Amino acid sequence: MTPEIVLSTFSECVYMMILLLTVLIVPGLVVGLLVAMFQAATQINEASLSFIPKLLITFLTMIFAGPWLLKTLVNYTDSLFTNIPYLIG
């Protein structure tokens, strides 16, 4: 295994991890920002008011994007396992 192969495999792994996590985290961040703006405008400081919408939107994102996330992860893992003979030597 050459250093170039290790680095390319590692960079593909990091890219896949960032892609999958971004799909889950960004909607929660957007909802958190909207709730924070609402809390600042109304001066309501309730912790559950910011936690529950983020939790719900994360669950909804997992429901709707879950099949795509799983398919992407399975395809990447399958390609990684398929390329093991070429990676070794």
N, CA, C and O atoms as CSV, one atom per row, in Angstrom:
chain,resi,resn,atom,element,x,y,z
A,1,MET,N,N,0.839,-1.171,0.000
A,1,MET,CA,C,0.000,0.000,0.000
A,1,MET,C,C,0.886,1.237,0.000
A,1,MET,O,O,1.723,1.422,0.884
A,2,THR,N,N,0.692,2.058,-0.980
A,2,THR,CA,C,1.505,3.263,-1.075
A,2,THR,C,C,0.861,4.387,-0.266
A,2,THR,O,O,-0.333,4.343,0.030
A,3,PRO,N,N,1.651,5.380,0.085
A,3,PRO,CA,C,1.086,6.510,0.832
A,3,PRO,C,C,-0.012,7.243,0.056
A,3,PRO,O,O,-0.940,7.779,0.662
A,4,GLU,N,N,0.083,7.273,-1.262
A,4,GLU,CA,C,-0.939,7.946,-2.062
A,4,GLU,C,C,-2.288,7.237,-1.942
A,4,GLU,O,O,-3.331,7.886,-1.864
A,5,ILE,N,N,-2.261,5.910,-1.928
A,5,ILE,CA,C,-3.498,5.144,-1.796
A,5,ILE,C,C,-4.109,5.353,-0.414
A,5,ILE,O,O,-5.325,5.489,-0.279
A,6,VAL,N,N,-3.262,5.377,0.605
A,6,VAL,CA,C,-3.752,5.597,1.968
A,6,VAL,C,C,-4.381,6.976,2.082
A,6,VAL,O,O,-5.463,7.124,2.651
A,7,LEU,N,N,-3.709,7.982,1.545
A,7,LEU,CA,C,-4.237,9.333,1.627
A,7,LEU,C,C,-5.524,9.504,0.827
A,7,LEU,O,O,-6.446,10.186,1.273
A,8,SER,N,N,-5.590,8.894,-0.343
A,8,SER,CA,C,-6.818,9.016,-1.135
A,8,SER,C,C,-7.978,8.284,-0.466
A,8,SER,O,O,-9.105,8.780,-0.473
A,9,THR,N,N,-7.718,7.120,0.109
A,9,THR,CA,C,-8.757,6.387,0.825
A,9,THR,C,C,-9.223,7.165,2.046
A,9,THR,O,O,-10.420,7.239,2.325
A,10,PHE,N,N,-8.279,7.742,2.769
A,10,PHE,CA,C,-8.626,8.526,3.948
A,10,PHE,C,C,-9.411,9.775,3.561
A,10,PHE,O,O,-10.374,10.132,4.241
A,11,SER,N,N,-9.017,10.439,2.486
A,11,SER,CA,C,-9.742,11.642,2.070
A,11,SER,C,C,-11.149,11.307,1.593
A,11,SER,O,O,-12.078,12.075,1.844
A,12,GLU,N,N,-11.329,10.176,0.909
A,12,GLU,CA,C,-12.668,9.738,0.518
A,12,GLU,C,C,-13.527,9.455,1.745
A,12,GLU,O,O,-14.715,9.778,1.769
A,13,CYS,N,N,-12.922,8.852,2.754
A,13,CYS,CA,C,-13.645,8.543,3.992
A,13,CYS,C,C,-14.074,9.828,4.702
A,13,CYS,O,O,-15.209,9.931,5.167
A,14,VAL,N,N,-13.188,10.787,4.786
A,14,VAL,CA,C,-13.511,12.060,5.447
A,14,VAL,C,C,-14.584,12.800,4.664
A,14,VAL,O,O,-15.496,13.379,5.255
A,15,TYR,N,N,-14.481,12.786,3.326
A,15,TYR,CA,C,-15.504,13.432,2.501
A,15,TYR,C,C,-16.872,12.790,2.727
A,15,TYR,O,O,-17.875,13.492,2.857
A,16,MET,N,N,-16.914,11.461,2.772
A,16,MET,CA,C,-18.176,10.755,2.986
A,16,MET,C,C,-18.745,11.075,4.362
A,16,MET,O,O,-19.951,11.272,4.507
A,17,MET,N,N,-17.882,11.127,5.369
A,17,MET,CA,C,-18.324,11.439,6.715
A,17,MET,C,C,-18.892,12.852,6.785
A,17,MET,O,O,-19.934,13.066,7.404
A,18,ILE,N,N,-18.226,13.810,6.164
A,18,ILE,CA,C,-18.699,15.195,6.164
A,18,ILE,C,C,-20.019,15.301,5.418
A,18,ILE,O,O,-20.925,16.004,5.866
A,19,LEU,N,N,-20.143,14.623,4.302
A,19,LEU,CA,C,-21.374,14.652,3.517
A,19,LEU,C,C,-22.557,14.112,4.312
A,19,LEU,O,O,-23.619,14.733,4.352
A,20,LEU,N,N,-22.375,12.971,4.934
A,20,LEU,CA,C,-23.468,12.352,5.680
A,20,LEU,C,C,-23.835,13.149,6.926
A,20,LEU,O,O,-25.014,13.277,7.258
A,21,LEU,N,N,-22.844,13.679,7.610
A,21,LEU,CA,C,-23.135,14.464,8.807
A,21,LEU,C,C,-23.758,15.813,8.475
A,21,LEU,O,O,-24.589,16.315,9.231
A,22,THR,N,N,-23.366,16.399,7.358
A,22,THR,CA,C,-23.927,17.692,6.960
A,22,THR,C,C,-25.422,17.589,6.708
A,22,THR,O,O,-26.187,18.484,7.065
A,23,VAL,N,N,-25.829,16.487,6.089
A,23,VAL,CA,C,-27.251,16.289,5.805
A,23,VAL,C,C,-28.055,16.242,7.104
A,23,VAL,O,O,-29.199,16.695,7.134
A,24,LEU,N,N,-27.484,15.709,8.160
A,24,LEU,CA,C,-28.194,15.615,9.430
A,24,LEU,C,C,-28.080,16.883,10.280
A,24,LEU,O,O,-29.022,17.230,10.992
A,25,ILE,N,N,-26.963,17.564,10.216
A,25,ILE,CA,C,-26.717,18.676,11.134
A,25,ILE,C,C,-27.284,20.003,10.633
A,25,ILE,O,O,-27.787,20.790,11.435
A,26,VAL,N,N,-27.214,20.270,9.337
A,26,VAL,CA,C,-27.613,21.573,8.804
A,26,VAL,C,C,-29.078,21.907,9.090
A,26,VAL,O,O,-29.353,23.032,9.509
A,27,PRO,N,N,-30.034,20.993,8.887
A,27,PRO,CA,C,-31.416,21.369,9.225
A,27,PRO,C,C,-31.600,21.724,10.693
A,27,PRO,O,O,-32.354,22.642,11.012
A,28,GLY,N,N,-30.931,21.020,11.585
A,28,GLY,CA,C,-31.003,21.348,13.008
A,28,GLY,C,C,-30.407,22.713,13.306
A,28,GLY,O,O,-30.923,23.453,14.143
A,29,LEU,N,N,-29.315,23.045,12.618
A,29,LEU,CA,C,-28.713,24.367,12.809
A,29,LEU,C,C,-29.634,25.478,12.327
A,29,LEU,O,O,-29.746,26.522,12.970
A,30,VAL,N,N,-30.293,25.253,11.192
A,30,VAL,CA,C,-31.205,26.269,10.653
A,30,VAL,C,C,-32.391,26.471,11.590
A,30,VAL,O,O,-32.771,27.605,11.881
A,31,VAL,N,N,-32.976,25.371,12.062
A,31,VAL,CA,C,-34.104,25.482,12.985
A,31,VAL,C,C,-33.655,26.115,14.297
A,31,VAL,O,O,-34.388,26.921,14.871
A,32,GLY,N,N,-32.481,25.769,14.774
A,32,GLY,CA,C,-31.958,26.384,15.994
A,32,GLY,C,C,-31.768,27.880,15.838
A,32,GLY,O,O,-32.045,28.641,16.765
A,33,LEU,N,N,-31.299,28.309,14.677
A,33,LEU,CA,C,-31.138,29.740,14.418
A,33,LEU,C,C,-32.490,30.447,14.392
A,33,LEU,O,O,-32.639,31.527,14.964
A,34,LEU,N,N,-33.474,29.842,13.729
A,34,LEU,CA,C,-34.808,30.443,13.683
A,34,LEU,C,C,-35.441,30.528,15.067
A,34,LEU,O,O,-36.057,31.539,15.405
A,35,VAL,N,N,-35.296,29.484,15.863
A,35,VAL,CA,C,-35.841,29.494,17.222
A,35,VAL,C,C,-35.108,30.517,18.078
A,35,VAL,O,O,-35.732,31.199,18.891
A,36,ALA,N,N,-33.811,30.634,17.912
A,36,ALA,CA,C,-33.045,31.628,18.680
A,36,ALA,C,C,-33.476,33.043,18.312
A,36,ALA,O,O,-33.571,33.912,19.178
A,37,MET,N,N,-33.739,33.275,17.022
A,37,MET,CA,C,-34.224,34.600,16.622
A,37,MET,C,C,-35.606,34.864,17.210
A,37,MET,O,O,-35.893,35.981,17.639
A,38,PHE,N,N,-36.464,33.842,17.234
A,38,PHE,CA,C,-37.787,33.990,17.842
A,38,PHE,C,C,-37.664,34.261,19.337
A,38,PHE,O,O,-38.377,35.111,19.872
A,39,GLN,N,N,-36.775,33.553,20.012
A,39,GLN,CA,C,-36.577,33.756,21.446
A,39,GLN,C,C,-36.020,35.144,21.734
A,39,GLN,O,O,-36.395,35.775,22.722
A,40,ALA,N,N,-35.129,35.618,20.876
A,40,ALA,CA,C,-34.572,36.956,21.082
A,40,ALA,C,C,-35.629,38.024,20.845
A,40,ALA,O,O,-35.646,39.041,21.539
A,41,ALA,N,N,-36.503,37.810,19.883
A,41,ALA,CA,C,-37.540,38.805,19.584
A,41,ALA,C,C,-38.602,38.841,20.669
A,41,ALA,O,O,-39.114,39.911,20.997
A,42,THR,N,N,-38.939,37.685,21.232
A,42,THR,CA,C,-39.995,37.647,22.246
A,42,THR,C,C,-39.453,37.627,23.665
A,42,THR,O,O,-40.231,37.697,24.615
A,43,GLN,N,N,-38.173,37.535,23.830
A,43,GLN,CA,C,-37.493,37.478,25.130
A,43,GLN,C,C,-37.978,36.305,25.983
A,43,GLN,O,O,-38.109,36.412,27.203
A,44,ILE,N,N,-38.236,35.195,25.313
A,44,ILE,CA,C,-38.591,33.956,26.005
A,44,ILE,C,C,-37.321,33.131,26.133
A,44,ILE,O,O,-36.683,32.812,25.130
A,45,ASN,N,N,-36.952,32.787,27.351
A,45,ASN,CA,C,-35.735,32.008,27.583
A,45,ASN,C,C,-36.099,30.642,28.157
A,45,ASN,O,O,-35.877,30.369,29.336
A,46,GLU,N,N,-36.649,29.811,27.323
A,46,GLU,CA,C,-37.024,28.461,27.717
A,46,GLU,C,C,-36.128,27.482,26.978
A,46,GLU,O,O,-36.060,27.512,25.749
A,47,ALA,N,N,-35.440,26.614,27.709
A,47,ALA,CA,C,-34.478,25.696,27.095
A,47,ALA,C,C,-35.170,24.671,26.212
A,47,ALA,O,O,-34.654,24.321,25.150
A,48,SER,N,N,-36.332,24.185,26.636
A,48,SER,CA,C,-37.016,23.164,25.841
A,48,SER,C,C,-37.562,23.740,24.545
A,48,SER,O,O,-37.792,22.996,23.592
A,49,LEU,N,N,-37.773,25.049,24.492
A,49,LEU,CA,C,-38.271,25.670,23.264
A,49,LEU,C,C,-37.236,25.583,22.149
A,49,LEU,O,O,-37.605,25.533,20.975
A,50,SER,N,N,-35.973,25.563,22.483
A,50,SER,CA,C,-34.948,25.424,21.441
A,50,SER,C,C,-34.567,23.966,21.193
A,50,SER,O,O,-34.130,23.615,20.097
A,51,PHE,N,N,-34.732,23.118,22.213
A,51,PHE,CA,C,-34.307,21.724,22.074
A,51,PHE,C,C,-35.302,20.881,21.292
A,51,PHE,O,O,-34.901,20.111,20.420
A,52,ILE,N,N,-36.569,21.010,21.583
A,52,ILE,CA,C,-37.586,20.146,20.979
A,52,ILE,C,C,-37.696,20.339,19.470
A,52,ILE,O,O,-37.747,19.334,18.760
A,53,PRO,N,N,-37.738,21.567,18.924
A,53,PRO,CA,C,-37.796,21.688,17.457
A,53,PRO,C,C,-36.566,21.116,16.751
A,53,PRO,O,O,-36.683,20.515,15.683
A,54,LYS,N,N,-35.382,21.304,17.353
A,54,LYS,CA,C,-34.181,20.730,16.742
A,54,LYS,C,C,-34.230,19.213,16.758
A,54,LYS,O,O,-33.818,18.565,15.795
A,55,LEU,N,N,-34.724,18.650,17.832
A,55,LEU,CA,C,-34.858,17.199,17.930
A,55,LEU,C,C,-35.854,16.678,16.895
A,55,LEU,O,O,-35.591,15.676,16.229
A,56,LEU,N,N,-36.991,17.350,16.759
A,56,LEU,CA,C,-38.003,16.922,15.797
A,56,LEU,C,C,-37.510,17.030,14.359
A,56,LEU,O,O,-37.740,16.125,13.557
A,57,ILE,N,N,-36.839,18.121,14.027
A,57,ILE,CA,C,-36.361,18.279,12.650
A,57,ILE,C,C,-35.246,17.283,12.343
A,57,ILE,O,O,-35.110,16.843,11.201
A,58,THR,N,N,-34.455,16.925,13.338
A,58,THR,CA,C,-33.419,15.902,13.120
A,58,THR,C,C,-34.060,14.538,12.873
A,58,THR,O,O,-33.614,13.790,12.003
A,59,PHE,N,N,-35.105,14.213,13.636
A,59,PHE,CA,C,-35.803,12.953,13.405
A,59,PHE,C,C,-36.482,12.938,12.040
A,59,PHE,O,O,-36.445,11.923,11.344
A,60,LEU,N,N,-37.101,14.049,11.648
A,60,LEU,CA,C,-37.729,14.115,10.330
A,60,LEU,C,C,-36.699,13.997,9.214
A,60,LEU,O,O,-36.946,13.354,8.193
A,61,THR,N,N,-35.556,14.618,9.415
A,61,THR,CA,C,-34.488,14.505,8.423
A,61,THR,C,C,-34.006,13.067,8.317
A,61,THR,O,O,-33.744,12.575,7.220
A,62,MET,N,N,-33.888,12.391,9.459
A,62,MET,CA,C,-33.473,10.987,9.427
A,62,MET,C,C,-34.509,10.115,8.735
A,62,MET,O,O,-34.156,9.151,8.055
A,63,ILE,N,N,-35.787,10.447,8.905
A,63,ILE,CA,C,-36.837,9.664,8.260
A,63,ILE,C,C,-36.798,9.853,6.750
A,63,ILE,O,O,-36.862,8.880,5.998
A,64,PHE,N,N,-36.694,11.108,6.301
A,64,PHE,CA,C,-36.763,11.374,4.877
A,64,PHE,C,C,-35.437,11.139,4.152
A,64,PHE,O,O,-35.433,10.668,3.015
A,65,ALA,N,N,-34.313,11.459,4.796
A,65,ALA,CA,C,-33.014,11.298,4.145
A,65,ALA,C,C,-32.334,9.987,4.537
A,65,ALA,O,O,-31.277,9.655,4.000
A,66,GLY,N,N,-32.923,9.250,5.454
A,66,GLY,CA,C,-32.319,8.009,5.922
A,66,GLY,C,C,-32.039,6.991,4.839
A,66,GLY,O,O,-30.942,6.433,4.795
A,67,PRO,N,N,-33.012,6.727,3.949
A,67,PRO,CA,C,-32.718,5.760,2.881
A,67,PRO,C,C,-31.558,6.186,1.990
A,67,PRO,O,O,-30.736,5.357,1.601
A,68,TRP,N,N,-31.488,7.474,1.665
A,68,TRP,CA,C,-30.373,7.956,0.837
A,68,TRP,C,C,-29.053,7.855,1.605
A,68,TRP,O,O,-28.035,7.452,1.043
A,69,LEU,N,N,-29.073,8.223,2.893
A,69,LEU,CA,C,-27.858,8.131,3.707
A,69,LEU,C,C,-27.372,6.687,3.784
A,69,LEU,O,O,-26.182,6.416,3.625
A,70,LEU,N,N,-28.295,5.768,4.027
A,70,LEU,CA,C,-27.923,4.359,4.137
A,70,LEU,C,C,-27.411,3.818,2.809
A,70,LEU,O,O,-26.424,3.083,2.781
A,71,LYS,N,N,-28.073,4.176,1.700
A,71,LYS,CA,C,-27.640,3.710,0.382
A,71,LYS,C,C,-26.246,4.241,0.050
A,71,LYS,O,O,-25.413,3.514,-0.489
A,72,THR,N,N,-25.998,5.507,0.372
A,72,THR,CA,C,-24.690,6.099,0.112
A,72,THR,C,C,-23.605,5.415,0.932
A,72,THR,O,O,-22.528,5.118,0.417
A,73,LEU,N,N,-23.884,5.168,2.197
A,73,LEU,CA,C,-22.906,4.510,3.064
A,73,LEU,C,C,-22.656,3.068,2.634
A,73,LEU,O,O,-21.515,2.607,2.660
A,74,VAL,N,N,-23.706,2.351,2.239
A,74,VAL,CA,C,-23.542,0.968,1.787
A,74,VAL,C,C,-22.761,0.923,0.485
A,74,VAL,O,O,-21.897,0.063,0.316
A,75,ASN,N,N,-23.051,1.838,-0.443
A,75,ASN,CA,C,-22.301,1.874,-1.709
A,75,ASN,C,C,-20.825,2.171,-1.474
A,75,ASN,O,O,-19.960,1.568,-2.109
A,76,TYR,N,N,-20.535,3.098,-0.563
A,76,TYR,CA,C,-19.136,3.412,-0.267
A,76,TYR,C,C,-18.436,2.209,0.365
A,76,TYR,O,O,-17.313,1.872,-0.010
A,77,THR,N,N,-19.096,1.570,1.313
A,77,THR,CA,C,-18.503,0.409,1.974
A,77,THR,C,C,-18.300,-0.734,0.987
A,77,THR,O,O,-17.277,-1.417,1.018
A,78,ASP,N,N,-19.277,-0.936,0.114
A,78,ASP,CA,C,-19.153,-1.983,-0.896
A,78,ASP,C,C,-17.984,-1.705,-1.840
A,78,ASP,O,O,-17.220,-2.613,-2.168
A,79,SER,N,N,-17.843,-0.461,-2.274
A,79,SER,CA,C,-16.718,-0.140,-3.156
A,79,SER,C,C,-15.382,-0.270,-2.425
A,79,SER,O,O,-14.379,-0.663,-3.022
A,80,LEU,N,N,-15.373,0.055,-1.154
A,80,LEU,CA,C,-14.140,-0.085,-0.378
A,80,LEU,C,C,-13.756,-1.555,-0.235
A,80,LEU,O,O,-12.588,-1.905,-0.404
A,81,PHE,N,N,-14.727,-2.423,0.076
A,81,PHE,CA,C,-14.446,-3.849,0.203
A,81,PHE,C,C,-14.090,-4.473,-1.146
A,81,PHE,O,O,-13.261,-5.381,-1.211
A,82,THR,N,N,-14.709,-3.991,-2.216
A,82,THR,CA,C,-14.403,-4.507,-3.546
A,82,THR,C,C,-12.978,-4.158,-3.953
A,82,THR,O,O,-12.324,-4.936,-4.648
A,83,ASN,N,N,-12.493,-2.999,-3.529
A,83,ASN,CA,C,-11.163,-2.540,-3.920
A,83,ASN,C,C,-10.051,-3.027,-2.995
A,83,ASN,O,O,-8.898,-2.640,-3.184
A,84,ILE,N,N,-10.354,-3.852,-2.015
A,84,ILE,CA,C,-9.317,-4.330,-1.093
A,84,ILE,C,C,-8.177,-5.046,-1.825
A,84,ILE,O,O,-7.014,-4.783,-1.517
A,85,PRO,N,N,-8.456,-5.925,-2.767
A,85,PRO,CA,C,-7.309,-6.563,-3.473
A,85,PRO,C,C,-6.427,-5.566,-4.212
A,85,PRO,O,O,-5.212,-5.753,-4.281
A,86,TYR,N,N,-7.018,-4.514,-4.764
A,86,TYR,CA,C,-6.226,-3.515,-5.475
A,86,TYR,C,C,-5.479,-2.583,-4.526
A,86,TYR,O,O,-4.427,-2.044,-4.869
A,87,LEU,N,N,-6.037,-2.400,-3.320
A,87,LEU,CA,C,-5.379,-1.541,-2.347
A,87,LEU,C,C,-4.169,-2.223,-1.722
A,87,LEU,O,O,-3.173,-1.569,-1.411
A,88,ILE,N,N,-4.255,-3.522,-1.541
A,88,ILE,CA,C,-3.174,-4.254,-0.885
A,88,ILE,C,C,-1.964,-4.394,-1.815
A,88,ILE,O,O,-0.823,-4.240,-1.380
A,89,GLY,N,N,-2.206,-4.674,-3.039
A,89,GLY,CA,C,-1.028,-4.863,-3.875
A,89,GLY,C,C,-1.410,-5.177,-5.219
A,89,GLY,O,O,-0.549,-5.372,-6.077
